[in-house]
Amino acid sequence: MSLLSFPTSFFFALMSTAFLPLPSAVHAATAPVAPWVPDLGDGTYKNPVLFADYSDPDAVRVGDDFYLVSSSFLHAPALPILHSKDLVNWTIVNHVVAQQTPVEYFALPRHGQGVWAPAIRHHAGKFWITYPDPDFGIYLTTAKDAAGAWTPPVLIKAGKGLIDPCPFWDDDGQLYLLHGWAKSRAGISNLLTLHTLSADGTKVLDAGEIIIDANKLPGWTTLEGPKLYKREGYYYVFAPAGGVATGFQAVFRSKNLRGPYENRIVLDQGKTAINGPHQGAWVDTPSGENWFLHFQDRDAFGRVVHLQPMAWRDGWPVIGADADGDGKGEPVLTHKKPNIARAQPIAVPQTSDEFDAPTLGLQWQWNANPRPTWASLSARPGQLRLASIPAPKTRNDGTPTPNSIYDAPNFLLQKFPAPEFTVTTALEFSPAADGETAGLTVFGYNYAVLGLRRSATGLRLVLTINNGANKPGAEEREVAGVDAKAGPVYLRVTVEADATCRFAYSLDQKKFTPIGDPFKASVDRWIGAKVGLIATAPASAAKTGHADFNWFHVSAPVR
């Protein structure tokens, strides 16, 4: 049986680093205050409702419950699922895929590859997710319970450049699939293609038909991310265009599934500061309200998720605020919360972790498919032990990496959770090789590590950075350091609104001393910067040690 034949939860329990929900009461008394809370507590909310990199969101309502999925690109576990009762208060409840497939291919960090924009639907008593890997094709996975085990992904259409698939069941029960194209792989774009699928969704039954060609629309570029719905006799395709950071939300409609379609721009930036508002999901509430979830590109902070009120007027959706009544809305920053039967407790996606549960929190992801030897929560109960993994000898393309860990697979990371925040962790270090390093990291094209490093003369607390680490020849350099002991040492980074990161350390958890100059966080390929932990050793190390982290706290900024 392959690894992917096991349910996600079983696989990660086997590894002692399972990604399962943490009980809500764990450490409630000591947990730091969340740095971003969209629920204002007075019946209103502020945007973004998810100030984190949940890019390309799609969502579905089942009864009184809402479920949201998003892209995860190279990370594992992949395909996060968030749950909410009111579209404002969200928590992470699962990851669909424990290890990305093909498993060995994604044993290395594949920056910009992996899971692109997925779609989630509920039909015939189960959840369906279609997702694309632009280098391999379109996959399908299903589950009876969104927070439970999902079936191993099935490749339903192989090919390069197939992206953003969305399943759709027509009134007669026939299943279809609509998808876009990535020019980087396929050589074509701005097109939406419709396929007929088998009833179980695992087989494509035709050659496909282009039903929308935005190349015929003057000035339109990068039409992608389609979501297909039907309402009052019309087929509606919600699709973004214009690019990730600068685009808009379009809607196409037709009485015939295969067209021709008329179109309208229904949401753009307008006079607001919310750039590129587009790509997301139309959902309704049990009370009959309509809402639209979309992303906004915030550079190093990733593609954060906004919630907009939506109404239907003359057969077209109107999203956000439409002050002039022209049918094209612009984003709202605050609004009355969705009308639901019962008020919900304030909740935010998990960030801090005390490391004393049997499993890691669902906020954690690796930079590649993980191995069982990388981490343990049982070797020293109450702490996370990371093994010092030898750095790769070469980049993924085979070029030497004399002094860079950009392509190290064992970065344990989570998303930036707010426009400003502080992360603090406690480290004890047991190295076995000179050059072995462990500590707190901010990761992207620019990465930094504040931690302990063993040298021939003893342990040092060092801050190392690598700017433009994705470029050939980029090397890590030590920018600050002091002599140190094995720990405990307390490491801290405060991230400011312009993605400036300020590092500090303490030996007593009371007085923190700044170290090094400010560091500028950056994106990685298609994703925002991340913060987390790393333990690494030189590629040539024959024997390596480990690092123990007592806790990982995310809070409002500490200055």
NUDOPA-219990 format. One record per residue (C-alpha): z, x, y; residue in three letters. Coordinates in steps of 0.2 Angstrom, whole numbers, plus 2048, in hexadecimal, padded with zeros to 3 digits. Example, Ala and Ser with C-alpha at 12.3 -4.5 7.8 and 13.67 -1.06 7.14 Angstrom:
BEGIN
82783E7EAALA
8248447FBSER
//
This chain:
BEGIN
800800800MET
7FB807811SER
80880881FLEU
7FF7FA828LEU
8037EF81ASER
8157EE81EPHE
81C7E382BPRO
81F7EC83CTHR
8327E983BSER
8337F0829PHE
82980082EPHE
83480483CPHE
844801833ALA
83E80D826LEU
83C81A833MET
84D81783ASER
84581484BTHR
840802849ALA
83A7F8858PHE
8447E8856LEU
84C7DD863PRO
85D7E2868LEU
86B7D5869PRO
86C7CF87ASER
87F7D187BALA
87E7E4877VAL
8867EE885HIS
8857DF891ALA
8957E5899ALA
88F7F789CTHR
87C7F589EALA
8757FA8AFPRO
86F7ED8BBVAL
85C7EB8B8ALA
8527F38C7PRO
8467E48C8TRP
84A7D28C5VAL
83D7C58C9PRO
8487B68C7ASP
8507B38D8LEU
85E7A88D1GLY
85A79A8DDASP
84C7918D4GLY
83F79D8DBTHR
8377AD8D5TYR
82F7BD8DCLYS
8207C68D6ASN
81C7D08CCPRO
8257C68BEVAL
8237D68B3LEU
8247E68BEPHE
81E7F18B0ALA
80D7F68A8ASP
8097E789ETYR
7F77E88A1SER
7EA7DB89DASP
7F67CE899PRO
7F27BE88FASP
7FE7B088BALA
8007A0881VAL
80D792881ARG
81378B870VAL
81F77D873GLY
82C783880ASP
82879587DASP
81C7A1886PHE
8167B187ETYR
80D7BF887LEU
8037CE880VAL
7FC7DD889SER
7F27EC886SER
7FB7FB87FSER
7ED80987EPHE
7F3818875LEU
805813872HIS
80E80F862ALA
81580385EPRO
8077F9866ALA
8037E886DLEU
8147E3874PRO
8197D0874ILE
8247C9881LEU
82C7B8881HIS
8327AC88FSER
83779A891LYS
8327998A3ASP
8257A68A7LEU
8307B08B2VAL
83E7B78A7ASN
8367C1899TRP
83D7CC88BTHR
8347D787EILE
8357CF86DVAL
8297D9862ASN
81A7E5860HIS
80C7DF855VAL
8067F084EVAL
8127FD848ALA
80580A847GLN
7F480A84FGLN
7E580A843THR
7DD81583DPRO
7EE81D83AVAL
7E982F839GLU
7DE82E848TYR
7EC827853PHE
7F883584CALA
7F283E85CLEU
7F483786EPRO
7E382F872ARG
7E582D884HIS
7DC81D88AGLY
7D7817879GLN
7E080B86DGLY
7E47F9871VAL
7DB7F2880TRP
7DC7E1886ALA
7E27D4879PRO
7E27C1878ALA
7F07B6870ILE
7ED7A486AARG
7F779885FHIS
7ED78E853HIS
7F0785842ALA
80278A842GLY
80079C845LYS
7FE7A9853PHE
7ED7B2854TRP
7EA7C285EILE
7D97CA860THR
7D97DC868TYR
7CC7E986BPRO
7CC7FB867ASP
7BC801871PRO
7B980F865ASP
7BA805855PHE
7B87F2858GLY
7C17E2859ILE
7D07DE84ETYR
7D97CE849LEU
7EC7CC844THR
7F67BC842THR
8087B783FALA
8127A783DLYS
8207AE848ASP
81B7B8858ALA
82B7C2856ALA
8297C4843GLY
81D7CE838ALA
80A7CE83CTRP
7FC7D0830THR
7F47E182FPRO
7E67E283CPRO
7D57DD835VAL
7C57E583DLEU
7BA7D683FILE
7AC7DE849LYS
7A97F1849ALA
7A17F9858GLY
7A2804867LYS
7A77FC878GLY
7AC7EB872LEU
7BA7E687DILE
7C57D7882ASP
7C37CB874PRO
7C97B9875CYS
7C97AC867PRO
7C579A86BPHE
7C578A860TRP
7B977C865ASP
7BD76A863ASP
7B476A852ASP
7BF77884BGLY
7B278584CGLN
7B9796851LEU
7B07A285ETYR
7B37B3865LEU
7AF7B8877LEU
7AF7CA87CHIS
7AA7D6889GLY
7A27E8889TRP
7A87F988FALA
79A803896LYS
7A3813892SER
7A0810880ARG
79280387FALA
78780888DGLY
7877F5893ILE
7947EB89DSER
7967DC8A8ASN
7917D1899LEU
79B7C488ELEU
7957C287CTHR
79A7B3871LEU
79B7B485EHIS
79E7A6851THR
7AC7AB845LEU
7B17A6834SER
7BF799833ALA
7CC7A782FASP
7C67B283EGLY
7C27C1833THR
7AF7C0833LYS
7A27C0840VAL
7947B383BLEU
7867B7847ASP
77E7C5852ALA
7877BE862GLY
7807B7872GLU
7827BC884ILE
7887AD88CILE
78D7B489DILE
7837C38A6ASP
78C7C88B6ALA
77E7D58B9ASN
7757C68C0LYS
7827C38CDLEU
77F7CD8DCPRO
78E7D98E0GLY
7977D58D0TRP
79D7E38C5THR
7A87E68B6THR
7A97D48AFLEU
7B67D58A1GLU
7C67CE899GLY
7BF7BD896PRO
7CB7AE890LYS
7C279F88ALEU
7C978D88CTYR
7C377B88BLYS
7C976D897ARG
7C275C89AGLU
7B175F892GLY
7AF77089BTYR
7AF781893TYR
7B878E89FTYR
7B77A189EVAL
7C47A98A9PHE
7BF7BB8ACALA
7C37C98B8PRO
7B67D38C1ALA
7B57E18CEGLY
7BF7EE8C6GLY
7D17F18C1VAL
7D87F58D3ALA
7CD7EB8DETHR
7C67DC8D4GLY
7C87CA8D4PHE
7CA7BB8C8GLN
7BB7B18C4ALA
7B97A18BAVAL
7A979B8B2PHE
7A67898ACARG
7997808A2SER
797770898LYS
78F77A88AASN
798788882LEU
789793882ARG
785790895GLY
77E7908A1PRO
78E7938ABTYR
7927918BDGLU
79F79C8C5ASN
7AC79D8D2ARG
7B87AA8D9ILE
7C97A28D8VAL
7D57B08DCLEU
7D47C08E6ASP
7DF7CB8F1GLN
7DB7C1901GLY
7E77C690FLYS
7F57CC903THR
7FA7DD8FDALA
7F77D98EBILE
7E77E38E7ASN
7DC7DE8D9GLY
7E57CE8D3PRO
7DC7C98C2HIS
7DB7C98AFGLN
7E87BF8A7GLY
7EC7AE8A0ALA
7EC79B8A4TRP
7FB79389DVAL
80378189FASP
81577C89ETHR
81B76D894PRO
81D7648A4SER
80B7658A8GLY
80B7738B5GLU
7FD7818B5ASN
8017938B7TRP
7F77A48B7PHE
7FD7B58B2LEU
7F37C48B8HIS
7F57D68BBPHE
7F57E18CBGLN
7F17F48CAASP
8007FE8D1ARG
7FA80F8CDASP
8088198C6ALA
81280A8C2PHE
8048028B8GLY
7FD7F18B8ARG
80B7E58BCVAL
80B7D38B8VAL
80B7C48C5HIS
80D7B28C2LEU
8037A68CDGLN
8047938CFPRO
7F478B8CAMET
7EC77A8CDALA
7DC7718C8TRP
7D176A8D6ARG
7C07638D3ASP
7BF76A8C2GLY
7C377C8C7TRP
7D37868C7PRO
7DB78B8D7VAL
7E77998D5ILE
7F579F8E1GLY
7F579A8F3ALA
7E57928FAASP
7EA78F90CALA
7D878B912ASP
7D4780903GLY
7C47898FEASP
7C978A8ECGLY
7CC79D8ECLYS
7DE7A18ECGLY
7E87B18F0GLU
7F87B78E7PRO
80A7B18ECVAL
8187BC8EDLEU
8267AF8EATHR
82579D8E4HIS
82F78F8DCLYS
8327938C9LYS
8287898BCPRO
82F7788B8ASN
8377798A7ILE
84476E89EALA
85377989FARG
8577888ABALA
8567998A2GLN
8617A88A3PRO
85B7B68ADILE
8537C38A2ALA
8487D38A4VAL
83F7DE897PRO
84A7EA88EGLN
84C7FC896THR
85D804893SER
862809882ASP
87380E87CGLU
86C81586BPHE
87B80D861ASP
8717FF859ALA
868802849PRO
857802852THR
850807862LEU
84C7FA86FGLY
83A7F3870LEU
8377FB880GLN
83480C878TRP
822812873GLN
81C82286DTRP
80C82B873ASN
80482A862ALA
808823851ASN
81A82A84DPRO
82083383EARG
83182F835PRO
838841839THR
83683F84CTRP
84683584FALA
85682E847SER
86482284DLEU
86E82683DSER
86F83983DALA
87C83884BARG
88182584CPRO
88281F85EGLY
87582C864GLN
86282E863LEU
85D83E85AARG
84C84585ELEU
845853854ALA
83D86185ESER
82B85F858ILE
82086F85APRO
81386C868ALA
80186A863PRO
7F787A863LYS
7E887386BTHR
7E3864875ARG
7DB85586CASN
7CA85C870ASP
7CE86D867GLY
7D1877877THR
7E0882878PRO
7F087C880THR
7F988C884PRO
80788388EASN
80587088ESER
80C862884ILE
80185488CTYR
7FA85187AASP
80B851872ALA
80C841867PRO
820840867ASN
82383B879PHE
82F82C878LEU
82B821887LEU
82D811890GLN
82480989FLYS
82A80B8B1PHE
8347FB8B3PRO
8357F98C6ALA
82E7FF8D7PRO
83E80A8D8GLU
84A80E8CBPHE
85581C8C3THR
8568228B1VAL
86582C8ABTHR
86883389ATHR
87583E891ALA
86E84D886LEU
87685987AGLU
86A866873PHE
86A870862SER
85A87B863PRO
855887856ALA
84689085EALA
84389886FASP
83988D87AGLY
84087D872GLU
842870880THR
84A85E881ALA
84D85388FGLY
84884589ALEU
83584389ETHR
82983A8AAVAL
8188398A2PHE
8068368A8GLY
7F88428ADTYR
80684A8B6ASN
81584D8ACTYR
8278548AEALA
8358588A3VAL
84785B8A8LEU
85186289AGLY
859870890LEU
84E87F88AARG
85388D87FARG
84E89E884SER
8518B087DALA
8608B1889THR
8678A0886GLY
86688E88BLEU
85F88989CARG
85D8788A5LEU
84C8788ABVAL
83F86C8B4LEU
82E86F8AETHR
81E8668B5ILE
80C8658B1ASN
80185D8BEASN
7F08588B8GLY
7F585B8A7ALA
7E58518A0ASN
7DA85E8A8LYS
7D486E89EPRO
7DF87D8A1GLY
7ED8738A9ALA
7FE87C8A5GLU
8108778A5GLU
81B8828B1ARG
82D8838B4GLU
83287F8C6VAL
8448808C5ALA
8528858B9GLY
86488A8B7VAL
86F8918A9ASP
87788389EALA
88087F88FLYS
87B874880ALA
882865888GLY
88685888BPRO
87B85889AVAL
8778498A4TYR
8658488AALEU
85E83C8B7ARG
84E8378C0VAL
84C82B8CFTHR
83B8248D1VAL
83781E8E3GLU
82A8118E9ALA
81C81E8EBASP
81F8258D9ALA
8288348E0THR
83583A8D3CYS
8458438D7ARG
84E84C8C9PHE
8608508C8ALA
86D8558BBTYR
8808558B8SER
88C85D8ADLEU
89A8508AFASP
8908408B2GLN
89883F8C3LYS
89084B8CFLYS
87D84C8CDPHE
87485B8D4THR
86185A8D9PRO
8568668D1ILE
84486B8D6GLY
8388648E2ASP
8338518E1PRO
82684E8D4PHE
8188418D6LYS
8168368C7ALA
8048318C2SER
7FA8258B6VAL
7F482A8A5ASP
7E382489FARG
7E38118A3TRP
7F68108A3ILE
8048138AFGLY
8118218AFALA
81F8208A2LYS
8318278A1VAL
83A82C891GLY
83F83A886LEU
83884987DILE
83D857872ALA
83186586FTHR
82F876869ALA
82188486APRO
81388185EALA
817891855SER
82988D851ALA
82E88E83FALA
83E886840LYS
84487984DTHR
85386F852GLY
85785F85AHIS
85D85686AALA
86A84786AASP
86983A878PHE
87983087AASN
871822885TRP
86381E890PHE
8678148A0HIS
85A80C8ACVAL
8618058BCSER
85E8028CEALA
85B8128D7PRO
86981E8D9VAL
8688298E8ARG
//
